[in-house]
Amino acid sequence: MASCTHGNGRALCFECFRAGMERTRARRAAWTQRELPLEPPTASRKRPLSQQELAHRRHLLEHLVQTAAKGA
């Protein structure tokens, strides 16, 4: 856990706590981005996606767009 740089002893002030939370959130987001399969399909994909798989991906993308539009 981060230590407070404002001389409050062992307690964290809100500013230091929030800065630590933002760093953690940014680190998690960066790690998540590394895991997304955004590269073009490789030779390992031997078959095209089924209609069910395509519908599922469209549904997930629609959910992400709606969530982003709400500002969550």
C-alpha positions, 0 to 999 in steps of 0.5 A: 500500500502507498504511504502518505507523503503529507506527514500524517504518520501511518494514516493515508490522506484521501489524496494519497489513497486516491492516487494509489487507487488510480495507479492500481486501476491503470495497471489493471486496465493496461494488463487487460488490454494485453489480453485482448485478442485484437490481432488478426486471426492467425493460422491457429483459427482454422474455421470461421466463427459460427452464427452463434459466436458472431451473435455473442460477440456482437451482443458483448460489443453492444454492451460495451458501447452502452456501458461506455456511453453511460460513463461507467 
